[in-house]
Amino acid sequence: MNINEIFGIRVKERRKALGLSQEKLANLAEIDRTYLPNLETGKRNVSLLIASKIARALNTPLENLIK
């Protein structure tokens, strides 16, 4: 499993635990809603800026999303 897949799985787990839809998380993170599904499946590379926005929107440290 590569880092993109790990990050995507962690984002999806945290998003679901918080009861957020992909669209709601995208809005909170101020990213395009069409970006998130591919990110959660590990098909997109994520920049540190986007990863940081997502972590903030999920109210979790970035390191928790890449462990």
All heavy atoms as a GROMACS GRO file, in nm:
protein
  531
    1MET      N    1   0.085  -0.118   0.000
    1MET     CA    2   0.000   0.000   0.000
    1MET      C    3   0.090   0.124   0.000
    1MET      O    4   0.184   0.132   0.077
    1MET     CB    5  -0.089  -0.003   0.125
    1MET     CG    6  -0.202   0.094   0.118
    1MET     SD    7  -0.319   0.086   0.257
    1MET     CE    8  -0.370  -0.083   0.257
    2ASN      N    9   0.057   0.221  -0.085
    2ASN     CA   10   0.140   0.343  -0.091
    2ASN      C   11   0.079   0.454  -0.005
    2ASN      O   12  -0.032   0.441   0.047
    2ASN     CB   13   0.161   0.388  -0.236
    2ASN     CG   14   0.035   0.436  -0.303
    2ASN    OD1   15  -0.046   0.507  -0.244
    2ASN    ND2   16   0.016   0.399  -0.429
    3ILE      N   17   0.152   0.562   0.009
    3ILE     CA   18   0.112   0.672   0.097
    3ILE      C   19  -0.020   0.736   0.053
    3ILE      O   20  -0.100   0.778   0.136
    3ILE     CB   21   0.225   0.777   0.111
    3ILE    CG1   22   0.193   0.879   0.221
    3ILE    CG2   23   0.251   0.847  -0.020
    3ILE    CD1   24   0.196   0.824   0.359
    4ASN      N   25  -0.044   0.742  -0.079
    4ASN     CA   26  -0.171   0.799  -0.126
    4ASN      C   27  -0.289   0.714  -0.082
    4ASN      O   28  -0.393   0.766  -0.042
    4ASN     CB   29  -0.171   0.811  -0.278
    4ASN     CG   30  -0.075   0.915  -0.329
    4ASN    OD1   31  -0.050   1.015  -0.262
    4ASN    ND2   32  -0.019   0.892  -0.445
    5GLU      N   33  -0.274   0.582  -0.088
    5GLU     CA   34  -0.381   0.492  -0.045
    5GLU      C   35  -0.403   0.500   0.106
    5GLU      O   36  -0.517   0.502   0.152
    5GLU     CB   37  -0.349   0.348  -0.088
    5GLU     CG   38  -0.351   0.330  -0.239
    5GLU     CD   39  -0.290   0.198  -0.283
    5GLU    OE1   40  -0.198   0.148  -0.214
    5GLU    OE2   41  -0.336   0.145  -0.385
    6ILE      N   42  -0.295   0.504   0.181
    6ILE     CA   43  -0.305   0.514   0.327
    6ILE      C   44  -0.376   0.644   0.366
    6ILE      O   45  -0.469   0.643   0.447
    6ILE     CB   46  -0.166   0.507   0.392
    6ILE    CG1   47  -0.107   0.367   0.373
    6ILE    CG2   48  -0.172   0.544   0.541
    6ILE    CD1   49   0.041   0.357   0.406
    7PHE      N   50  -0.334   0.754   0.306
    7PHE     CA   51  -0.396   0.883   0.334
    7PHE      C   52  -0.545   0.878   0.300
    7PHE      O   53  -0.629   0.922   0.379
    7PHE     CB   54  -0.326   0.994   0.256
    7PHE     CG   55  -0.380   1.131   0.284
    7PHE    CD1   56  -0.342   1.198   0.400
    7PHE    CD2   57  -0.467   1.193   0.197
    7PHE    CE1   58  -0.392   1.325   0.428
    7PHE    CE2   59  -0.518   1.319   0.224
    7PHE     CZ   60  -0.480   1.386   0.339
    8GLY      N   61  -0.578   0.826   0.185
    8GLY     CA   62  -0.718   0.818   0.143
    8GLY      C   63  -0.804   0.737   0.237
    8GLY      O   64  -0.916   0.776   0.271
    9ILE      N   65  -0.752   0.622   0.279
    9ILE     CA   66  -0.825   0.537   0.373
    9ILE      C   67  -0.849   0.609   0.504
    9ILE      O   68  -0.959   0.607   0.559
    9ILE     CB   69  -0.750   0.405   0.395
    9ILE    CG1   70  -0.758   0.318   0.270
    9ILE    CG2   71  -0.804   0.330   0.518
    9ILE    CD1   72  -0.664   0.199   0.271
   10ARG      N   73  -0.746   0.675   0.555
   10ARG     CA   74  -0.758   0.747   0.683
   10ARG      C   75  -0.858   0.862   0.674
   10ARG      O   76  -0.936   0.886   0.765
   10ARG     CB   77  -0.623   0.800   0.730
   10ARG     CG   78  -0.519   0.695   0.757
   10ARG     CD   79  -0.550   0.615   0.883
   10ARG     NE   80  -0.443   0.522   0.912
   10ARG     CZ   81  -0.440   0.395   0.873
   10ARG    NH1   82  -0.540   0.347   0.803
   10ARG    NH2   83  -0.340   0.316   0.903
   11VAL      N   84  -0.854   0.935   0.562
   11VAL     CA   85  -0.948   1.046   0.542
   11VAL      C   86  -1.091   0.992   0.540
   11VAL      O   87  -1.180   1.045   0.608
   11VAL     CB   88  -0.917   1.122   0.411
   11VAL    CG1   89  -1.032   1.216   0.374
   11VAL    CG2   90  -0.787   1.201   0.426
   12LYS      N   91  -1.112   0.886   0.464
   12LYS     CA   92  -1.247   0.828   0.454
   12LYS      C   93  -1.296   0.778   0.590
   12LYS      O   94  -1.411   0.801   0.627
   12LYS     CB   95  -1.245   0.714   0.353
   12LYS     CG   96  -1.382   0.656   0.324
   12LYS     CD   97  -1.372   0.552   0.213
   12LYS     CE   98  -1.509   0.501   0.175
   12LYS     NZ   99  -1.502   0.407   0.063
   13GLU      N  100  -1.209   0.710   0.664
   13GLU     CA  101  -1.247   0.660   0.797
   13GLU      C  102  -1.288   0.775   0.889
   13GLU      O  103  -1.390   0.768   0.957
   13GLU     CB  104  -1.132   0.582   0.860
   13GLU     CG  105  -1.103   0.449   0.797
   13GLU     CD  106  -0.976   0.383   0.850
   13GLU    OE1  107  -0.894   0.450   0.917
   13GLU    OE2  108  -0.958   0.264   0.821
   14ARG      N  109  -1.206   0.879   0.892
   14ARG     CA  110  -1.232   0.993   0.980
   14ARG      C  111  -1.358   1.067   0.936
   14ARG      O  112  -1.441   1.108   1.018
   14ARG     CB  113  -1.110   1.086   0.981
   14ARG     CG  114  -1.126   1.208   1.067
   14ARG     CD  115  -1.124   1.174   1.214
   14ARG     NE  116  -1.130   1.300   1.289
   14ARG     CZ  117  -1.178   1.312   1.409
   14ARG    NH1  118  -1.220   1.206   1.473
   14ARG    NH2  119  -1.181   1.429   1.469
   15ARG      N  120  -1.374   1.085   0.804
   15ARG     CA  121  -1.492   1.153   0.750
   15ARG      C  122  -1.619   1.080   0.790
   15ARG      O  123  -1.714   1.141   0.838
   15ARG     CB  124  -1.481   1.162   0.597
   15ARG     CG  125  -1.604   1.222   0.531
   15ARG     CD  126  -1.590   1.229   0.381
   15ARG     NE  127  -1.578   1.101   0.316
   15ARG     CZ  128  -1.680   1.016   0.294
   15ARG    NH1  129  -1.802   1.045   0.334
   15ARG    NH2  130  -1.660   0.902   0.229
   16LYS      N  131  -1.618   0.949   0.773
   16LYS     CA  132  -1.736   0.869   0.809
   16LYS      C  133  -1.761   0.871   0.959
   16LYS      O  134  -1.876   0.876   1.003
   16LYS     CB  135  -1.722   0.727   0.758
   16LYS     CG  136  -1.739   0.718   0.608
   16LYS     CD  137  -1.740   0.575   0.561
   16LYS     CE  138  -1.784   0.571   0.416
   16LYS     NZ  139  -1.822   0.435   0.375
   17ALA      N  140  -1.655   0.866   1.039
   17ALA     CA  141  -1.670   0.870   1.185
   17ALA      C  142  -1.736   1.000   1.230
   17ALA      O  143  -1.809   1.003   1.329
   17ALA     CB  144  -1.534   0.854   1.252
   18LEU      N  145  -1.710   1.107   1.156
   18LEU     CA  146  -1.770   1.237   1.188
   18LEU      C  147  -1.907   1.256   1.123
   18LEU      O  148  -1.972   1.359   1.143
   18LEU     CB  149  -1.676   1.350   1.144
   18LEU     CG  150  -1.545   1.359   1.220
   18LEU    CD1  151  -1.454   1.464   1.155
   18LEU    CD2  152  -1.568   1.390   1.367
   19GLY      N  153  -1.948   1.159   1.041
   19GLY     CA  154  -2.079   1.168   0.976
   19GLY      C  155  -2.084   1.271   0.864
   19GLY      O  156  -2.191   1.329   0.838
   20LEU      N  157  -1.970   1.294   0.800
   20LEU     CA  158  -1.964   1.393   0.693
   20LEU      C  159  -1.974   1.327   0.555
   20LEU      O  160  -1.916   1.220   0.533
   20LEU     CB  161  -1.832   1.469   0.698
   20LEU     CG  162  -1.802   1.551   0.822
   20LEU    CD1  163  -1.661   1.606   0.818
   20LEU    CD2  164  -1.903   1.664   0.836
   21SER      N  165  -2.044   1.390   0.464
   21SER     CA  166  -2.044   1.347   0.326
   21SER      C  167  -1.916   1.397   0.260
   21SER      O  168  -1.848   1.487   0.312
   21SER     CB  169  -2.165   1.404   0.252
   21SER     OG  170  -2.153   1.546   0.241
   22GLN      N  171  -1.884   1.342   0.145
   22GLN     CA  172  -1.767   1.390   0.072
   22GLN      C  173  -1.785   1.537   0.035
   22GLN      O  174  -1.692   1.616   0.045
   22GLN     CB  175  -1.743   1.308  -0.053
   22GLN     CG  176  -1.692   1.170  -0.026
   22GLN     CD  177  -1.670   1.089  -0.152
   22GLN    OE1  178  -1.732   1.113  -0.255
   22GLN    NE2  179  -1.582   0.990  -0.143
   23GLU      N  180  -1.905   1.573  -0.004
   23GLU     CA  181  -1.932   1.712  -0.042
   23GLU      C  182  -1.914   1.807   0.076
   23GLU      O  183  -1.854   1.914   0.063
   23GLU     CB  184  -2.073   1.725  -0.099
   23GLU     CG  185  -2.102   1.863  -0.153
   23GLU     CD  186  -2.234   1.872  -0.227
   23GLU    OE1  187  -2.308   1.772  -0.234
   23GLU    OE2  188  -2.262   1.980  -0.280
   24LYS      N  189  -1.963   1.768   0.193
   24LYS     CA  190  -1.950   1.852   0.312
   24LYS      C  191  -1.803   1.869   0.350
   24LYS      O  192  -1.759   1.980   0.381
   24LYS     CB  193  -2.030   1.792   0.428
   24LYS     CG  194  -2.022   1.870   0.556
   24LYS     CD  195  -2.087   2.006   0.546
   24LYS     CE  196  -2.085   2.076   0.680
   24LYS     NZ  197  -2.138   2.211   0.672
   25LEU      N  198  -1.727   1.759   0.348
   25LEU     CA  199  -1.585   1.769   0.380
   25LEU      C  200  -1.513   1.858   0.279
   25LEU      O  201  -1.432   1.942   0.318
   25LEU     CB  202  -1.519   1.631   0.384
   25LEU     CG  203  -1.368   1.630   0.405
   25LEU    CD1  204  -1.329   1.706   0.531
   25LEU    CD2  205  -1.315   1.488   0.408
   26ALA      N  206  -1.544   1.842   0.153
   26ALA     CA  207  -1.481   1.926   0.051
   26ALA      C  208  -1.510   2.073   0.077
   26ALA      O  209  -1.421   2.158   0.066
   26ALA     CB  210  -1.529   1.885  -0.088
   27ASN      N  211  -1.633   2.104   0.114
   27ASN     CA  212  -1.669   2.243   0.145
   27ASN      C  213  -1.592   2.294   0.267
   27ASN      O  214  -1.541   2.406   0.265
   27ASN     CB  215  -1.819   2.256   0.168
   27ASN     CG  216  -1.899   2.248   0.041
   27ASN    OD1  217  -1.849   2.274  -0.068
   27ASN    ND2  218  -2.024   2.207   0.053
   28LEU      N  219  -1.584   2.212   0.371
   28LEU     CA  220  -1.512   2.253   0.492
   28LEU      C  221  -1.363   2.274   0.464
   28LEU      O  222  -1.301   2.364   0.522
   28LEU     CB  223  -1.528   2.147   0.602
   28LEU     CG  224  -1.666   2.135   0.665
   28LEU    CD1  225  -1.673   2.012   0.755
   28LEU    CD2  226  -1.700   2.261   0.743
   29ALA      N  227  -1.307   2.190   0.377
   29ALA     CA  228  -1.164   2.199   0.346
   29ALA      C  229  -1.135   2.299   0.234
   29ALA      O  230  -1.019   2.324   0.202
   29ALA     CB  231  -1.112   2.060   0.306
   30GLU      N  232  -1.241   2.354   0.177
   30GLU     CA  233  -1.228   2.450   0.066
   30GLU      C  234  -1.151   2.390  -0.052
   30GLU      O  235  -1.058   2.449  -0.106
   30GLU     CB  236  -1.164   2.579   0.115
   30GLU     CG  237  -1.245   2.648   0.223
   30GLU     CD  238  -1.178   2.773   0.276
   30GLU    OE1  239  -1.056   2.792   0.257
   30GLU    OE2  240  -1.250   2.852   0.339
   31ILE      N  241  -1.192   2.266  -0.088
   31ILE     CA  242  -1.137   2.201  -0.207
   31ILE      C  243  -1.252   2.162  -0.297
   31ILE      O  244  -1.368   2.156  -0.254
   31ILE     CB  245  -1.052   2.077  -0.171
   31ILE    CG1  246  -1.134   1.971  -0.100
   31ILE    CG2  247  -0.930   2.116  -0.088
   31ILE    CD1  248  -1.062   1.839  -0.077
   32ASP      N  249  -1.223   2.133  -0.422
   32ASP     CA  250  -1.326   2.093  -0.518
   32ASP      C  251  -1.385   1.959  -0.477
   32ASP      O  252  -1.312   1.865  -0.445
   32ASP     CB  253  -1.265   2.085  -0.658
   32ASP     CG  254  -1.372   2.070  -0.764
   32ASP    OD1  255  -1.416   1.956  -0.784
   32ASP    OD2  256  -1.410   2.171  -0.824
   33ARG      N  257  -1.516   1.948  -0.481
   33ARG     CA  258  -1.583   1.826  -0.436
   33ARG      C  259  -1.550   1.706  -0.524
   33ARG      O  260  -1.557   1.592  -0.480
   33ARG     CB  261  -1.733   1.845  -0.426
   33ARG     CG  262  -1.800   1.868  -0.558
   33ARG     CD  263  -1.952   1.871  -0.547
   33ARG     NE  264  -2.011   1.897  -0.676
   33ARG     CZ  265  -2.021   1.807  -0.774
   33ARG    NH1  266  -1.975   1.686  -0.757
   33ARG    NH2  267  -2.076   1.840  -0.889
   34THR      N  268  -1.511   1.728  -0.649
   34THR     CA  269  -1.479   1.618  -0.739
   34THR      C  270  -1.341   1.560  -0.712
   34THR      O  271  -1.308   1.453  -0.761
   34THR     CB  272  -1.489   1.661  -0.887
   34THR    OG1  273  -1.394   1.765  -0.912
   34THR    CG2  274  -1.629   1.711  -0.921
   35TYR      N  275  -1.261   1.629  -0.633
   35TYR     CA  276  -1.125   1.585  -0.600
   35TYR      C  277  -1.125   1.477  -0.493
   35TYR      O  278  -1.043   1.385  -0.495
   35TYR     CB  279  -1.047   1.708  -0.552
   35TYR     CG  280  -0.903   1.686  -0.518
   35TYR    CD1  281  -0.806   1.682  -0.618
   35TYR    CD2  282  -0.861   1.673  -0.386
   35TYR    CE1  283  -0.672   1.665  -0.587
   35TYR    CE2  284  -0.728   1.656  -0.355
   35TYR     CZ  285  -0.634   1.651  -0.455
   35TYR     OH  286  -0.502   1.634  -0.424
   36LEU      N  287  -1.219   1.485  -0.400
   36LEU     CA  288  -1.219   1.398  -0.282
   36LEU      C  289  -1.238   1.249  -0.312
   36LEU      O  290  -1.166   1.167  -0.254
   36LEU     CB  291  -1.322   1.447  -0.182
   36LEU     CG  292  -1.302   1.407  -0.038
   36LEU    CD1  293  -1.162   1.437   0.014
   36LEU    CD2  294  -1.405   1.472   0.051
   37PRO      N  295  -1.331   1.208  -0.398
   37PRO     CA  296  -1.346   1.064  -0.422
   37PRO      C  297  -1.218   0.997  -0.472
   37PRO      O  298  -1.182   0.888  -0.427
   37PRO     CB  299  -1.457   1.056  -0.528
   37PRO     CG  300  -1.534   1.182  -0.510
   37PRO     CD  301  -1.433   1.285  -0.468
   38ASN      N  302  -1.147   1.062  -0.563
   38ASN     CA  303  -1.021   1.006  -0.614
   38ASN      C  304  -0.911   1.009  -0.508
   38ASN      O  305  -0.824   0.923  -0.507
   38ASN     CB  306  -0.976   1.079  -0.739
   38ASN     CG  307  -1.063   1.046  -0.859
   38ASN    OD1  308  -1.110   0.934  -0.874
   38ASN    ND2  309  -1.085   1.144  -0.944
   39LEU      N  310  -0.916   1.105  -0.422
   39LEU     CA  311  -0.820   1.112  -0.312
   39LEU      C  312  -0.843   0.997  -0.215
   39LEU      O  313  -0.749   0.931  -0.173
   39LEU     CB  314  -0.835   1.246  -0.241
   39LEU     CG  315  -0.736   1.274  -0.130
   39LEU    CD1  316  -0.702   1.421  -0.129
   39LEU    CD2  317  -0.789   1.231   0.004
   40GLU      N  318  -0.969   0.971  -0.182
   40GLU     CA  319  -1.001   0.865  -0.086
   40GLU      C  320  -0.966   0.726  -0.139
   40GLU      O  321  -0.946   0.634  -0.060
   40GLU     CB  322  -1.148   0.870  -0.046
   40GLU     CG  323  -1.180   0.985   0.047
   40GLU     CD  324  -1.322   0.982   0.100
   40GLU    OE1  325  -1.405   0.901   0.052
   40GLU    OE2  326  -1.352   1.063   0.190
   41THR      N  327  -0.960   0.708  -0.268
   41THR     CA  328  -0.924   0.579  -0.325
   41THR      C  329  -0.776   0.569  -0.358
   41THR      O  330  -0.730   0.467  -0.410
   41THR     CB  331  -1.007   0.549  -0.452
   41THR    OG1  332  -0.986   0.654  -0.547
   41THR    CG2  333  -1.154   0.535  -0.419
   42GLY      N  334  -0.700   0.675  -0.330
   42GLY     CA  335  -0.556   0.674  -0.353
   42GLY      C  336  -0.518   0.697  -0.497
   42GLY      O  337  -0.403   0.676  -0.536
   43LYS      N  338  -0.612   0.742  -0.580
   43LYS     CA  339  -0.585   0.764  -0.722
   43LYS      C  340  -0.528   0.903  -0.753
   43LYS      O  341  -0.487   0.928  -0.865
   43LYS     CB  342  -0.712   0.742  -0.804
   43LYS     CG  343  -0.760   0.599  -0.799
   43LYS     CD  344  -0.888   0.581  -0.875
   43LYS     CE  345  -0.934   0.436  -0.861
   43LYS     NZ  346  -1.067   0.417  -0.917
   44ARG      N  347  -0.529   0.990  -0.654
   44ARG     CA  348  -0.476   1.125  -0.672
   44ARG      C  349  -0.361   1.148  -0.577
   44ARG      O  350  -0.363   1.103  -0.463
   44ARG     CB  351  -0.584   1.231  -0.641
   44ARG     CG  352  -0.703   1.236  -0.730
   44ARG     CD  353  -0.679   1.303  -0.864
   44ARG     NE  354  -0.621   1.433  -0.860
   44ARG     CZ  355  -0.683   1.544  -0.898
   44ARG    NH1  356  -0.808   1.540  -0.935
   44ARG    NH2  357  -0.619   1.657  -0.897
   45ASN      N  358  -0.262   1.220  -0.624
   45ASN     CA  359  -0.156   1.267  -0.536
   45ASN      C  360  -0.211   1.388  -0.461
   45ASN      O  361  -0.287   1.466  -0.516
   45ASN     CB  362  -0.032   1.309  -0.615
   45ASN     CG  363   0.042   1.191  -0.670
   45ASN    OD1  364   0.050   1.087  -0.606
   45ASN    ND2  365   0.095   1.204  -0.790
   46VAL      N  366  -0.171   1.401  -0.338
   46VAL     CA  367  -0.221   1.512  -0.258
   46VAL      C  368  -0.103   1.600  -0.217
   46VAL      O  369   0.002   1.549  -0.177
   46VAL     CB  370  -0.300   1.461  -0.135
   46VAL    CG1  371  -0.213   1.380  -0.043
   46VAL    CG2  372  -0.366   1.574  -0.060
   47SER      N  373  -0.120   1.730  -0.231
   47SER     CA  374  -0.015   1.823  -0.189
   47SER      C  375  -0.023   1.841  -0.039
   47SER      O  376  -0.124   1.811   0.025
   47SER     CB  377  -0.032   1.957  -0.259
   47SER     OG  378  -0.146   2.025  -0.208
   48LEU      N  379   0.083   1.893   0.018
   48LEU     CA  380   0.083   1.921   0.162
   48LEU      C  381  -0.022   2.025   0.198
   48LEU      O  382  -0.085   2.016   0.303
   48LEU     CB  383   0.221   1.968   0.207
   48LEU     CG  384   0.327   1.859   0.217
   48LEU    CD1  385   0.463   1.921   0.247
   48LEU    CD2  386   0.291   1.759   0.324
   49LEU      N  387  -0.042   2.121   0.111
   49LEU     CA  388  -0.143   2.224   0.136
   49LEU      C  389  -0.282   2.162   0.145
   49LEU      O  390  -0.357   2.189   0.240
   49LEU     CB  391  -0.139   2.331   0.026
   49LEU     CG  392  -0.246   2.440   0.036
   49LEU    CD1  393  -0.230   2.519   0.165
   49LEU    CD2  394  -0.240   2.531  -0.084
   50ILE      N  395  -0.317   2.078   0.049
   50ILE     CA  396  -0.448   2.014   0.048
   50ILE      C  397  -0.461   1.919   0.167
   50ILE      O  398  -0.563   1.914   0.234
   50ILE     CB  399  -0.473   1.939  -0.084
   50ILE    CG1  400  -0.475   2.036  -0.203
   50ILE    CG2  401  -0.603   1.860  -0.078
   50ILE    CD1  402  -0.583   2.140  -0.200
   51ALA      N  403  -0.356   1.842   0.194
   51ALA     CA  404  -0.358   1.748   0.308
   51ALA      C  405  -0.382   1.825   0.438
   51ALA      O  406  -0.459   1.781   0.523
   51ALA     CB  407  -0.228   1.669   0.314
   52SER      N  408  -0.318   1.939   0.451
   52SER     CA  409  -0.334   2.021   0.570
   52SER      C  410  -0.477   2.075   0.582
   52SER      O  411  -0.535   2.075   0.691
   52SER     CB  412  -0.234   2.136   0.566
   52SER     OG  413  -0.252   2.221   0.675
   53LYS      N  414  -0.534   2.118   0.472
   53LYS     CA  415  -0.672   2.168   0.473
   53LYS      C  416  -0.770   2.058   0.514
   53LYS      O  417  -0.863   2.081   0.590
   53LYS     CB  418  -0.711   2.220   0.334
   53LYS     CG  419  -0.650   2.353   0.297
   53LYS     CD  420  -0.700   2.394   0.161
   53LYS     CE  421  -0.663   2.536   0.127
   53LYS     NZ  422  -0.726   2.581   0.002
   54ILE      N  423  -0.747   1.938   0.462
   54ILE     CA  424  -0.835   1.826   0.494
   54ILE      C  425  -0.821   1.789   0.642
   54ILE      O  426  -0.922   1.767   0.710
   54ILE     CB  427  -0.804   1.706   0.402
   54ILE    CG1  428  -0.848   1.739   0.259
   54ILE    CG2  429  -0.874   1.580   0.452
   54ILE    CD1  430  -0.803   1.639   0.155
   55ALA      N  431  -0.699   1.782   0.691
   55ALA     CA  432  -0.677   1.751   0.832
   55ALA      C  433  -0.747   1.853   0.922
   55ALA      O  434  -0.813   1.817   1.020
   55ALA     CB  435  -0.528   1.745   0.863
   56ARG      N  436  -0.735   1.980   0.887
   56ARG     CA  437  -0.799   2.085   0.965
   56ARG      C  438  -0.951   2.069   0.963
   56ARG      O  439  -1.018   2.080   1.065
   56ARG     CB  440  -0.761   2.222   0.909
   56ARG     CG  441  -0.742   2.327   1.014
   56ARG     CD  442  -0.684   2.458   0.962
   56ARG     NE  443  -0.562   2.435   0.885
   56ARG     CZ  444  -0.538   2.485   0.764
   56ARG    NH1  445  -0.624   2.566   0.705
   56ARG    NH2  446  -0.427   2.459   0.699
   57ALA      N  447  -1.006   2.039   0.844
   57ALA     CA  448  -1.151   2.022   0.831
   57ALA      C  449  -1.200   1.900   0.909
   57ALA      O  450  -1.313   1.898   0.957
   57ALA     CB  451  -1.189   2.008   0.683
   58LEU      N  452  -1.114   1.799   0.922
   58LEU     CA  453  -1.148   1.678   0.997
   58LEU      C  454  -1.113   1.690   1.145
   58LEU      O  455  -1.133   1.597   1.222
   58LEU     CB  456  -1.076   1.556   0.938
   58LEU     CG  457  -1.123   1.512   0.799
   58LEU    CD1  458  -1.029   1.406   0.744
   58LEU    CD2  459  -1.266   1.462   0.804
   59ASN      N  460  -1.058   1.805   1.182
   59ASN     CA  461  -1.021   1.832   1.321
   59ASN      C  462  -0.928   1.724   1.377
   59ASN      O  463  -0.951   1.670   1.486
   59ASN     CB  464  -1.145   1.849   1.409
   59ASN     CG  465  -1.114   1.914   1.541
   59ASN    OD1  466  -1.020   1.992   1.552
   59ASN    ND2  467  -1.192   1.882   1.642
   60THR      N  468  -0.826   1.692   1.299
   60THR     CA  469  -0.729   1.591   1.340
   60THR      C  470  -0.590   1.633   1.294
   60THR      O  471  -0.576   1.701   1.192
   60THR     CB  472  -0.767   1.452   1.281
   60THR    OG1  473  -0.690   1.352   1.343
   60THR    CG2  474  -0.749   1.446   1.132
   61PRO      N  475  -0.488   1.596   1.367
   61PRO     CA  476  -0.352   1.628   1.322
   61PRO      C  477  -0.321   1.557   1.189
   61PRO      O  478  -0.363   1.443   1.168
   61PRO     CB  479  -0.262   1.574   1.434
   61PRO     CG  480  -0.352   1.560   1.552
   61PRO     CD  481  -0.489   1.531   1.498
   62LEU      N  482  -0.248   1.623   1.103
   62LEU     CA  483  -0.212   1.566   0.974
   62LEU      C  484  -0.142   1.431   0.991
   62LEU      O  485  -0.168   1.338   0.916
   62LEU     CB  486  -0.123   1.663   0.896
   62LEU     CG  487  -0.074   1.618   0.759
   62LEU    CD1  488  -0.189   1.578   0.669
   62LEU    CD2  489   0.009   1.727   0.695
   63GLU      N  490  -0.060   1.420   1.092
   63GLU     CA  491   0.014   1.294   1.113
   63GLU      C  492  -0.079   1.175   1.134
   63GLU      O  493  -0.046   1.063   1.099
   63GLU     CB  494   0.112   1.307   1.229
   63GLU     CG  495   0.042   1.334   1.361
   63GLU     CD  496   0.134   1.394   1.466
   63GLU    OE1  497   0.224   1.470   1.429
   63GLU    OE2  498   0.114   1.365   1.583
   64ASN      N  499  -0.200   1.199   1.188
   64ASN     CA  500  -0.294   1.089   1.205
   64ASN      C  501  -0.347   1.035   1.073
   64ASN      O  502  -0.395   0.922   1.067
   64ASN     CB  503  -0.413   1.133   1.290
   64ASN     CG  504  -0.377   1.152   1.435
   64ASN    OD1  505  -0.267   1.120   1.479
   64ASN    ND2  506  -0.470   1.209   1.511
   65LEU      N  507  -0.338   1.115   0.969
   65LEU     CA  508  -0.389   1.073   0.840
   65LEU      C  509  -0.284   1.002   0.754
   65LEU      O  510  -0.318   0.948   0.649
   65LEU     CB  511  -0.445   1.194   0.763
   65LEU     CG  512  -0.561   1.266   0.831
   65LEU    CD1  513  -0.600   1.389   0.751
   65LEU    CD2  514  -0.680   1.173   0.850
   66ILE      N  515  -0.160   1.002   0.799
   66ILE     CA  516  -0.057   0.937   0.718
   66ILE      C  517   0.012   0.821   0.790
   66ILE      O  518   0.101   0.759   0.735
   66ILE     CB  519   0.048   1.038   0.668
   66ILE    CG1  520   0.113   1.113   0.782
   66ILE    CG2  521  -0.012   1.134   0.569
   66ILE    CD1  522   0.226   1.204   0.741
   67LYS      N  523  -0.031   0.790   0.909
   67LYS     CA  524   0.027   0.678   0.984
   67LYS      C  525  -0.015   0.547   0.920
   67LYS      O  526  -0.126   0.530   0.880
   67LYS     CB  527  -0.018   0.678   1.130
   67LYS     CG  528   0.047   0.783   1.211
   67LYS     CD  529   0.000   0.771   1.354
   67LYS     CE  530   0.055   0.882   1.439
   67LYS     NZ  531   0.004   0.879   1.573
   0.00000   0.00000   0.00000
